Amino acid sequence: MKRIVLRVLITAIIGIVGYLLFWPVPIDPAAWNPPAPDTSGVYAENNELARIERLSVNSFAPEDVAIDSQGRIYTGVLDGHIYRMQADGTRPEVFSQTYGRPLGMKFDQHGNLIVADAVKGLLSIAADGSITILSNQADGVPFNCTNDLDIAGDGTIYFTDASYKFPLTELKADLLEHRPNGRLLAYDPTTGKTRAVLRDLYFANGVAVSPDQSFVLVNETGTYSVRRVWLTGDKRGQSETFIENLPGFPDGISSNGKGLFWLAIVNRRDATLDYLLRHPFLRKTVMRLPNFMQPAIKRYAFVLALDANGKVIQNLQDPSPNCFAEIANVVEHNGSLYFGSIGESAIGRMAVPAGK
């Protein structure tokens, strides 16, 4: 009897080891050696975001915030609904339903709400809530995770397809694979055509056009960095690093129109993930583990303000357990900051820090 039990145990162990080592996974990981993050100096921990007030949306994960000409507040949530709140943050009501996952959003000059929907593509939503699909592919490659956007003065919509390989529901797979599956794209409303502005990005995320229209910024969540693409001047069409080795995962970015860019850090760097990024084989093993054993987002609030040269001007954080966590976007409007989140059932709001 003991021999039978031992054989069963050995067989089970061999099966588990074989599964962890050899079971097929959907990623083809590449090695990357990320530099050690700096968590001091301009990134030193503080509690500046402890003052955030919550404006309840009655639904989960309001990713981004857009504000119309009447001051009303809009946000898209996990189940595809887009909610509209009054300017004081009360009375949330359904504005539209994309039946996808609305992420980045902004009003165009005609009053249409332009939405980057991770499932449906680039959308335009009229004042009555009706939806028009503007674009869902570029260069014959369908979007798999339309993520964020900004609108230039000439009406061009710059937006990201975070990964043409993995949908948003498989975000972790894209980060663990660490290959350049993302694109920065541009939609021309006069021709209805979409072109690729920048390819080979590591989870292309937030987008912001500079106030003078000379460049556009795009976040690369997978490399803890932000890139700049020049739209005018001698460097037109060229790209360069705007800021790198961030202390966390950059999500959304927006311009306040006055020289500052608000950068949302959805989560701090994870030492385990940084280690795994150096070892592709280990990442395949991790993909075979249950979700609860894989690296996961932790509750933390983190926002940076950058100037036009990529210098950190403000560092706002809240490490407390009850913080307004997992901030995905920051929008400045009439002296207040509005915060979208993938970990809350509310929009955040607080006054812009004095003297900034």
PLY file of the C-alpha trace (Angstrom):
ply
format ascii 1.0
element vertex 356
property float x
property float y
property float z
element edge 355
property int vertex1
property int vertex2
end_header
0.00 0.00 0.00
2.82 2.41 0.88
4.45 1.70 -2.48
1.23 2.55 -4.32
0.85 5.81 -2.41
4.48 6.68 -3.13
4.06 5.96 -6.84
0.93 8.14 -6.98
2.78 10.93 -5.17
5.80 10.73 -7.47
3.55 10.67 -10.54
1.68 13.74 -9.27
4.93 15.61 -8.61
6.27 14.75 -12.07
2.98 15.92 -13.58
3.05 19.24 -11.71
6.69 19.87 -12.58
6.05 18.98 -16.21
3.07 21.34 -16.31
5.03 24.22 -14.79
7.95 23.71 -17.14
6.49 22.64 -20.45
2.75 23.31 -20.77
2.19 25.64 -23.76
1.54 29.30 -22.93
0.45 32.15 -25.25
3.55 34.29 -24.72
6.93 34.41 -26.42
8.89 36.34 -23.79
11.95 38.45 -24.55
14.65 39.26 -22.00
14.96 42.81 -20.68
17.14 44.12 -17.89
15.29 47.09 -16.37
17.39 49.60 -14.42
16.79 49.81 -10.69
14.07 52.37 -9.88
14.79 55.53 -7.89
12.32 55.89 -5.02
13.95 58.89 -3.37
14.55 62.53 -4.33
11.82 63.74 -6.69
10.00 60.43 -6.19
10.11 60.41 -2.36
6.98 59.05 -0.69
4.41 61.57 0.56
0.68 61.82 1.29
-0.32 64.69 -1.03
-3.15 62.62 -2.58
-4.79 61.88 0.76
-7.03 64.90 0.09
-8.82 63.28 -2.85
-12.61 63.20 -2.48
-14.61 60.43 -4.11
-17.46 61.18 -6.51
-19.43 57.95 -6.65
-20.22 56.52 -10.08
-22.11 53.47 -8.77
-20.06 51.27 -11.08
-16.53 49.89 -11.16
-13.28 51.13 -12.73
-13.98 54.59 -14.19
-10.80 54.66 -16.30
-10.77 58.22 -17.64
-12.54 61.55 -17.18
-13.84 64.02 -19.79
-15.61 67.31 -19.12
-18.03 68.95 -21.54
-18.67 72.65 -22.24
-21.25 72.74 -19.43
-18.78 71.36 -16.91
-20.49 67.97 -16.73
-18.24 65.00 -15.98
-18.11 61.82 -18.10
-16.43 58.49 -17.44
-16.46 54.96 -18.87
-16.64 51.87 -16.68
-15.92 48.17 -16.83
-19.31 47.01 -18.15
-19.25 49.35 -21.16
-21.47 52.10 -19.79
-20.46 55.75 -20.03
-21.82 57.82 -17.17
-22.45 61.56 -17.00
-22.39 63.48 -13.72
-23.30 67.05 -12.96
-20.51 69.61 -12.57
-20.68 69.22 -8.78
-20.09 65.47 -9.10
-23.64 64.40 -8.27
-26.45 62.51 -10.04
-24.57 60.00 -12.22
-26.70 58.91 -15.16
-26.12 56.64 -18.14
-25.04 58.65 -21.19
-24.24 55.78 -23.54
-23.32 52.10 -23.71
-20.53 50.92 -26.02
-20.88 47.20 -25.21
-17.10 47.16 -25.01
-14.66 48.72 -22.56
-14.40 52.53 -22.85
-10.97 53.74 -21.75
-9.53 57.09 -22.91
-12.00 59.84 -23.83
-12.09 63.51 -24.81
-14.51 65.95 -26.43
-13.74 67.18 -29.94
-14.41 70.68 -31.24
-17.89 69.66 -32.40
-19.01 68.44 -28.96
-18.69 64.74 -29.75
-17.20 62.50 -27.09
-14.32 60.63 -28.73
-13.64 57.32 -27.00
-10.85 54.76 -27.21
-12.74 51.55 -26.54
-10.51 48.53 -25.89
-12.98 46.22 -27.65
-14.78 48.35 -30.25
-12.02 50.68 -31.45
-12.06 54.45 -31.86
-15.58 55.79 -31.35
-17.43 59.09 -31.68
-20.46 59.54 -29.43
-22.93 62.30 -30.24
-24.84 64.40 -27.70
-27.76 61.95 -27.81
-25.49 59.01 -26.94
-25.49 57.49 -30.43
-22.22 55.85 -31.46
-20.21 55.95 -34.67
-17.16 53.74 -35.16
-14.39 55.91 -36.58
-11.65 53.30 -36.87
-10.91 49.73 -35.81
-7.81 48.85 -37.87
-4.70 50.36 -39.42
-2.51 48.97 -42.19
-4.73 45.90 -42.29
-4.05 45.09 -38.63
-7.17 45.20 -36.41
-6.96 46.96 -33.05
-6.90 44.58 -30.12
-6.68 47.05 -27.25
-7.56 50.64 -28.20
-6.43 52.52 -25.14
-6.05 56.29 -24.90
-6.26 59.42 -27.06
-5.80 63.14 -27.42
-7.04 65.53 -30.09
-4.75 68.01 -31.84
-5.75 71.54 -32.78
-6.31 70.52 -36.42
-8.74 67.78 -35.35
-6.34 64.86 -35.77
-7.00 62.19 -33.15
-3.84 60.60 -31.81
-4.55 57.31 -30.05
-2.97 54.03 -29.04
-3.53 50.38 -29.74
-1.80 49.06 -26.63
-1.27 45.62 -28.12
-2.33 44.17 -31.44
-1.62 40.70 -30.02
-3.37 40.65 -26.64
-6.75 42.10 -25.61
-7.12 44.17 -22.43
-8.28 41.10 -20.52
-4.82 39.62 -21.14
-2.86 42.71 -20.12
-0.62 40.63 -17.86
0.33 38.37 -20.76
1.49 41.34 -22.81
3.59 42.71 -19.95
5.11 39.29 -19.24
5.91 38.72 -22.90
7.63 42.13 -23.11
7.59 42.53 -26.84
6.71 45.67 -28.82
3.12 44.85 -29.72
1.78 48.43 -29.44
1.28 51.37 -31.81
0.64 55.10 -31.72
-1.90 55.95 -34.42
-3.46 59.04 -35.98
-7.02 59.36 -37.32
-7.72 62.12 -39.83
-11.39 63.19 -39.51
-11.37 64.82 -42.96
-10.37 61.65 -44.82
-11.51 59.02 -42.33
-8.13 57.32 -42.64
-5.90 55.98 -39.86
-2.13 55.81 -40.08
0.59 54.47 -37.82
2.71 57.23 -36.27
4.98 55.01 -34.18
5.23 51.24 -34.12
6.97 48.72 -31.86
5.87 50.15 -28.52
5.79 48.16 -25.28
2.13 48.39 -24.26
1.31 51.79 -25.76
-0.89 53.67 -23.33
-1.55 57.36 -22.51
-1.42 60.09 -25.18
-1.02 63.87 -24.87
-0.45 66.56 -27.50
1.64 69.55 -26.42
-0.14 72.94 -26.15
1.95 74.36 -29.02
1.15 71.29 -31.17
4.85 70.61 -31.74
4.90 67.09 -30.30
2.80 64.25 -28.96
3.67 62.10 -25.96
2.91 58.40 -25.64
3.37 56.22 -22.56
5.09 52.85 -22.79
3.78 51.03 -19.75
6.00 48.02 -20.41
9.25 50.00 -20.21
8.32 52.48 -17.44
8.84 55.35 -19.85
7.27 58.09 -21.98
8.25 58.79 -25.60
7.96 62.02 -27.55
7.16 62.18 -31.27
7.84 65.51 -32.97
5.02 66.82 -35.16
6.73 69.98 -36.43
10.20 71.44 -36.95
13.48 69.87 -38.01
12.78 66.71 -36.00
9.31 66.15 -37.45
8.50 62.44 -37.50
11.35 61.55 -35.16
10.84 60.06 -31.71
12.90 60.18 -28.54
12.72 59.31 -24.86
10.86 61.99 -22.88
11.33 60.39 -19.43
12.48 56.88 -18.48
13.05 54.58 -15.53
9.87 55.74 -13.85
9.19 54.37 -10.35
5.94 52.77 -11.53
3.73 51.83 -14.46
2.67 54.89 -16.48
-0.96 54.72 -17.56
-2.68 57.91 -18.76
-1.13 61.29 -19.49
-2.79 64.64 -20.21
-1.80 68.24 -20.88
-3.20 70.99 -18.69
-2.71 73.40 -21.59
-0.36 75.56 -19.51
2.93 73.69 -19.78
2.37 70.72 -17.46
1.62 67.10 -18.29
-0.17 65.04 -15.64
1.13 61.46 -15.62
-0.83 58.75 -13.83
1.27 55.99 -12.25
-1.23 53.18 -11.89
1.04 51.12 -9.65
4.58 51.16 -8.31
7.29 48.95 -9.76
7.25 45.33 -8.63
10.65 43.86 -7.71
9.49 40.36 -8.60
8.37 41.41 -12.06
11.61 43.34 -12.66
13.52 40.18 -11.80
11.33 38.04 -14.04
11.85 40.40 -16.98
15.48 39.27 -17.06
14.46 35.60 -17.34
12.08 34.66 -20.19
11.85 31.00 -19.17
10.72 31.89 -15.66
7.97 34.10 -17.09
6.58 31.14 -18.99
6.48 29.24 -15.71
4.72 32.14 -13.98
2.08 32.19 -16.72
1.21 28.61 -15.80
0.58 29.52 -12.15
-2.85 30.44 -10.76
-3.57 34.17 -10.85
-3.22 34.57 -7.11
0.42 33.42 -7.38
1.32 35.88 -10.15
2.48 39.50 -9.69
-0.56 41.71 -9.06
-1.49 45.37 -8.69
-1.34 46.69 -5.14
-3.30 49.61 -3.72
-1.34 52.84 -4.07
-1.96 56.37 -5.35
0.74 58.02 -7.47
0.73 60.98 -9.88
3.52 63.06 -11.41
3.49 66.44 -13.16
6.10 66.88 -15.90
7.20 69.99 -17.74
7.79 70.24 -21.50
11.30 68.81 -21.05
10.24 65.74 -19.07
11.36 67.16 -15.73
9.34 66.16 -12.66
7.64 69.27 -11.28
5.25 67.62 -8.84
5.24 64.28 -7.07
1.88 63.39 -5.51
1.34 60.13 -3.63
-0.77 58.38 -1.00
0.52 55.08 0.41
-2.33 54.58 2.90
-4.53 51.45 2.71
-7.66 53.52 2.09
-6.08 55.70 -0.63
-7.81 56.48 -3.93
-5.93 53.65 -5.60
-4.76 52.62 -9.05
-5.06 56.03 -10.69
-5.27 55.57 -14.44
-5.76 59.15 -15.64
-5.57 62.73 -14.37
-7.40 65.69 -15.92
-7.01 69.29 -14.80
-10.09 71.54 -15.10
-10.91 74.89 -13.52
-8.46 74.56 -10.65
-9.24 70.94 -9.83
-7.67 67.60 -10.67
-10.01 64.77 -11.66
-8.78 61.20 -11.31
-9.87 58.08 -13.16
-9.12 54.69 -11.58
-9.19 50.99 -12.39
-9.53 50.10 -8.71
-12.37 52.35 -7.51
-16.12 52.82 -7.97
-15.74 56.58 -8.02
-13.98 59.46 -9.74
-11.48 61.32 -7.59
-11.28 65.09 -7.27
-9.05 67.54 -5.42
-7.79 71.09 -5.82
-4.60 71.58 -7.80
-1.84 71.96 -5.19
-1.28 75.60 -4.32
1.51 77.40 -6.11
1.78 74.81 -8.88
0 1
1 2
2 3
3 4
4 5
5 6
6 7
7 8
8 9
9 10
10 11
11 12
12 13
13 14
14 15
15 16
16 17
17 18
18 19
19 20
20 21
21 22
22 23
23 24
24 25
25 26
26 27
27 28
28 29
29 30
30 31
31 32
32 33
33 34
34 35
35 36
36 37
37 38
38 39
39 40
40 41
41 42
42 43
43 44
44 45
45 46
46 47
47 48
48 49
49 50
50 51
51 52
52 53
53 54
54 55
55 56
56 57
57 58
58 59
59 60
60 61
61 62
62 63
63 64
64 65
65 66
66 67
67 68
68 69
69 70
70 71
71 72
72 73
73 74
74 75
75 76
76 77
77 78
78 79
79 80
80 81
81 82
82 83
83 84
84 85
85 86
86 87
87 88
88 89
89 90
90 91
91 92
92 93
93 94
94 95
95 96
96 97
97 98
98 99
99 100
100 101
101 102
102 103
103 104
104 105
105 106
106 107
107 108
108 109
109 110
110 111
111 112
112 113
113 114
114 115
115 116
116 117
117 118
118 119
119 120
120 121
121 122
122 123
123 124
124 125
125 126
126 127
127 128
128 129
129 130
130 131
131 132
132 133
133 134
134 135
135 136
136 137
137 138
138 139
139 140
140 141
141 142
142 143
143 144
144 145
145 146
146 147
147 148
148 149
149 150
150 151
151 152
152 153
153 154
154 155
155 156
156 157
157 158
158 159
159 160
160 161
161 162
162 163
163 164
164 165
165 166
166 167
167 168
168 169
169 170
170 171
171 172
172 173
173 174
174 175
175 176
176 177
177 178
178 179
179 180
180 181
181 182
182 183
183 184
184 185
185 186
186 187
187 188
188 189
189 190
190 191
191 192
192 193
193 194
194 195
195 196
196 197
197 198
198 199
199 200
200 201
201 202
202 203
203 204
204 205
205 206
206 207
207 208
208 209
209 210
210 211
211 212
212 213
213 214
214 215
215 216
216 217
217 218
218 219
219 220
220 221
221 222
222 223
223 224
224 225
225 226
226 227
227 228
228 229
229 230
230 231
231 232
232 233
233 234
234 235
235 236
236 237
237 238
238 239
239 240
240 241
241 242
242 243
243 244
244 245
245 246
246 247
247 248
248 249
249 250
250 251
251 252
252 253
253 254
254 255
255 256
256 257
257 258
258 259
259 260
260 261
261 262
262 263
263 264
264 265
265 266
266 267
267 268
268 269
269 270
270 271
271 272
272 273
273 274
274 275
275 276
276 277
277 278
278 279
279 280
280 281
281 282
282 283
283 284
284 285
285 286
286 287
287 288
288 289
289 290
290 291
291 292
292 293
293 294
294 295
295 296
296 297
297 298
298 299
299 300
300 301
301 302
302 303
303 304
304 305
305 306
306 307
307 308
308 309
309 310
310 311
311 312
312 313
313 314
314 315
315 316
316 317
317 318
318 319
319 320
320 321
321 322
322 323
323 324
324 325
325 326
326 327
327 328
328 329
329 330
330 331
331 332
332 333
333 334
334 335
335 336
336 337
337 338
338 339
339 340
340 341
341 342
342 343
343 344
344 345
345 346
346 347
347 348
348 349
349 350
350 351
351 352
352 353
353 354
354 355
